[in-house]
Amino acid sequence: MGPQVHSEEPVIDIERDPEVIARRTALFNKYILPFSNMIFKLVAEYSNDTNNVQENYSDVMINFYRRVETYDPSRPIRTWIHICTKRQIWACDKRRQQHNNKDFDNDIEDYEDELIDDEHVSGNVLGVDNWREHYSPDIVEVLEELKPRHRDALILQEAGYSLKEIAEIEYAKGSLKTPNMETIKSRLRLARKHLKDNLTRDGQRIPRQTDTEDVL
């Protein structure tokens, strides 16, 4: 008998799969295009160089098209767009900066790992969905004792968002009646006071005194 020929299943290029294209296009038209003006304004605001705004905008929109299936409709769309846009601009500017600092002989594929992973936030960025992965058990325990609106404000500030940005995000989520920075300041004060009262400088839980302690 001659040598057996093992047939291999063809490798499907997901970027060219008609079903994927149709699905992404429908979701993109539904969730992203209606906010194209807002996205452009965010790109202009977060870009380090005004000369890169148009290029960054194109990159952001392409990224949204590729990642639109990761959007959870139960979450506020404006908040998701805001966070994804900011992260992608940061990634674009960082990649551009590193490219300018390297020899042009290097392959462009060297920069692929510098992109933010928009499908899994926990892979790169501290956020309100993955903060437990970035702190010690004691700190997580104390943070979990906070009201969500106080904790989210603190986490967003730790992630690098300004007071104005936090107010806009919380307003978009429905956690604020108006994007009021004074309310955010108040939430941050309460959150930090709770941490100060319950954690040491080294992030260790301060033991609580109880009425059942033995009296010598």
Salt bridges, closest charged atoms under 4 A:
ASP13 OD2 - ARG16 NE 3.66
GLU15 OE1 - ARG24 NH1 2.96
GLU15 OE2 - ARG66 NE 3.73
GLU55 OE2 - ARG96 NH2 3.56
ASP59 OD2 - ARG95 NH2 3.50
GLU69 OE2 - ARG23 NE 2.33
GLU69 OE1 - ARG24 NE 3.29
ASP93 OD1 - ARG96 NH1 2.91
GLU114 OE1 - LYS94 NZ 3.58
ASP118 OD1 - ARG87 NH2 2.61
GLU119 OE2 - ARG67 NH1 2.55
ASP129 OD2 - ARG75 NH2 2.94
GLU141 OE2 - ARG205 NH1 2.87
GLU144 OE2 - ARG132 NE 2.92
GLU145 OE1 - HIS194 NE2 2.91
GLU145 OE2 - ARG205 NH1 2.75
GLU145 OE2 - ARG208 NH2 2.95
ASP152 OD2 - LYS173 NZ 2.79
GLU158 OE2 - ARG192 NH2 2.96
GLU165 OE1 - LYS86 NZ 2.80
GLU170 OE2 - LYS173 NZ 3.06
GLU170 OE1 - ARG187 NH1 3.91
GLU182 OE2 - LYS185 NZ 3.29
ASP197 OD2 - LYS193 NZ 2.79
